[in-house]
Amino acid sequence: MRSPLAAPHQLAAGAPAASTPARRAAVYAETMKLIVRWLLLAGALLLVAHLYSGVSVQSFGAALIAALVLGLFNTLVRPLLVVLTFPVTLLTLGLFLFVINALMFWAAASVLEGFHVTGFAAALIGSLIYSACGLVIDTAMERLFEPSA
C-alpha cells in the first residue's frame, strides 16, 4: 500500500500528486472561508449585543472567543441534545429546537468572561438574532466563495 504523501515518482500513472497547486489553492480557499466566517460571526455577536440589551459583549476579542465557543457547542453538544430531545421536538413540531439554540447561547455565555446573557429569554432572543445573522453570513459566503465555472 502506498503512502498518501508519496513522492510524484511513486504515484501510479494518472493519480494526482498529494500537493498540487490546485490542491493547495483549495485548502487555502477553505481555510480563508473558515477564518472569514469566524470573523463575521464574531461581528454578528457584537451586532446582537448592540441590538438587544439582554446580551453584552465586552470587546471584539471576547466576541471572537464567544463565536468559537458557540461553534464548538453547536458542533459537539447540540447534536446530542437534538437526538435526546427528539420526542419533544416532534411533539412541538420543531419549535423545541429554538430552546436548544437558546441553551447553547446561554451555556456559551455562562463559561465565558466577556460575553454575558441576562437570562433565558435574553438567550432566546439573542440566539434568534444571531441565527438570522448567521443565515445571512452563510448565504453571502456561498456566493462569495462559489467556484467559478
C-alpha positions as CSV (number, residue, x, y, z in Angstrom):
1,M,0.0,0.0,0.0
2,R,1.4,3.4,-1.0
3,S,1.5,6.3,1.3
4,P,-0.9,9.2,0.6
5,L,2.0,11.5,0.7
6,A,4.1,9.5,-1.7
7,A,6.6,11.3,-3.9
8,P,5.5,12.1,-7.5
9,H,7.7,9.3,-8.9
10,Q,6.0,6.8,-6.6
11,L,2.5,7.6,-7.8
12,A,0.6,5.3,-10.2
13,A,0.1,6.7,-13.7
14,G,-2.7,9.2,-13.7
15,A,-3.0,9.6,-10.0
16,P,-2.9,13.2,-8.7
17,A,0.1,14.3,-6.6
18,A,-0.7,15.0,-2.9
19,S,0.4,18.6,-3.1
20,T,-0.5,20.0,-6.4
21,P,-1.0,23.8,-6.9
22,A,-4.8,23.2,-7.3
23,R,-4.9,21.2,-4.1
24,R,-3.0,23.9,-2.2
25,A,-5.3,26.6,-3.6
26,A,-8.4,24.6,-2.5
27,V,-7.0,24.1,1.0
28,Y,-6.1,27.8,1.2
29,A,-9.6,28.8,0.0
30,E,-11.3,26.6,2.6
31,T,-9.1,28.0,5.3
32,M,-9.8,31.6,4.3
33,K,-13.5,30.8,4.2
34,L,-13.4,29.4,7.7
35,I,-11.5,32.5,9.1
36,V,-13.7,35.0,7.3
37,R,-16.8,33.2,8.6
38,W,-15.4,33.2,12.1
39,L,-14.7,36.9,12.0
40,L,-18.1,37.7,10.5
41,L,-19.9,35.6,13.2
42,A,-17.9,37.5,15.9
43,G,-19.1,40.7,14.3
44,A,-22.7,39.3,14.3
45,L,-22.3,38.7,18.0
46,L,-21.4,42.3,18.5
47,L,-24.4,43.3,16.4
48,V,-26.6,41.2,18.7
49,A,-25.2,42.9,21.7
50,H,-25.8,46.3,20.0
51,L,-29.4,45.5,19.0
52,Y,-30.6,43.8,22.2
53,S,-29.7,44.9,25.7
54,G,-30.1,41.5,27.2
55,V,-26.8,40.4,25.6
56,S,-23.5,42.1,26.2
57,V,-20.0,41.6,24.7
58,Q,-17.1,43.5,26.2
59,S,-14.8,43.5,23.1
60,F,-14.1,42.1,19.7
61,G,-11.7,39.7,21.2
62,A,-14.4,38.4,23.6
63,A,-16.7,38.1,20.6
64,L,-14.1,36.1,18.7
65,I,-13.8,33.7,21.6
66,A,-17.5,33.5,22.1
67,A,-18.1,32.8,18.4
68,L,-15.5,30.0,18.7
69,V,-17.2,28.5,21.8
70,L,-20.6,28.8,20.2
71,G,-19.4,27.0,17.2
72,L,-17.8,24.2,19.3
73,F,-21.0,23.9,21.4
74,N,-23.2,23.7,18.2
75,T,-20.8,21.2,16.7
76,L,-20.3,18.9,19.7
77,V,-23.2,19.3,22.2
78,R,-26.2,20.4,20.1
79,P,-26.4,17.2,18.0
80,L,-26.6,15.1,21.2
81,L,-29.3,17.4,22.6
82,V,-31.3,17.2,19.4
83,V,-31.2,13.4,19.5
84,L,-32.1,13.2,23.2
85,T,-35.0,15.6,22.9
86,F,-36.3,14.3,19.6
87,P,-39.7,13.2,21.1
88,V,-40.3,16.7,22.5
89,T,-39.1,18.3,19.2
90,L,-41.6,16.1,17.3
91,L,-44.4,17.0,19.7
92,T,-43.7,20.7,19.4
93,L,-43.3,20.4,15.6
94,G,-39.7,21.5,15.7
95,L,-40.2,24.6,17.9
96,F,-38.1,23.0,20.7
97,L,-35.0,23.5,18.5
98,F,-35.3,27.2,19.4
99,V,-35.0,26.2,23.0
100,I,-31.9,24.1,22.3
101,N,-30.3,27.1,20.4
102,A,-31.1,29.3,23.3
103,L,-29.5,26.8,25.7
104,M,-26.3,26.7,23.6
105,F,-26.2,30.5,23.6
106,W,-26.8,30.7,27.3
107,A,-24.2,27.9,28.0
108,A,-21.6,29.8,26.0
109,A,-22.2,33.0,27.9
110,S,-22.0,31.1,31.2
111,V,-18.5,29.8,30.6
112,L,-17.0,33.0,29.2
113,E,-15.9,36.2,30.9
114,G,-16.6,38.9,28.2
115,F,-19.9,37.5,27.0
116,H,-23.0,37.9,29.2
117,V,-26.7,37.0,28.8
118,T,-29.1,38.2,31.4
119,G,-31.5,35.2,31.3
120,F,-33.1,32.5,29.3
121,A,-35.5,34.9,27.5
122,A,-32.5,37.1,26.5
123,A,-30.7,33.9,25.3
124,L,-33.7,33.0,23.2
125,I,-33.9,36.4,21.6
126,G,-30.2,36.7,21.2
127,S,-29.9,33.3,19.6
128,L,-32.7,34.2,17.2
129,I,-30.9,37.4,16.1
130,Y,-27.5,35.5,16.0
131,S,-29.1,32.7,13.9
132,A,-30.6,35.2,11.4
133,C,-27.2,36.9,11.1
134,G,-25.5,33.5,10.6
135,L,-28.0,32.7,7.8
136,V,-27.2,35.9,6.0
137,I,-23.4,35.3,6.5
138,D,-23.6,31.7,5.2
139,T,-25.6,32.8,2.1
140,A,-23.1,35.6,1.4
141,M,-20.2,33.2,1.9
142,E,-21.6,30.7,-0.5
143,R,-21.9,33.4,-3.2
144,L,-18.5,34.9,-2.4
145,F,-16.6,31.6,-2.4
146,E,-18.5,29.7,-5.0
147,P,-16.2,28.1,-7.6
148,S,-16.2,29.8,-10.9
149,A,-17.2,27.6,-13.8
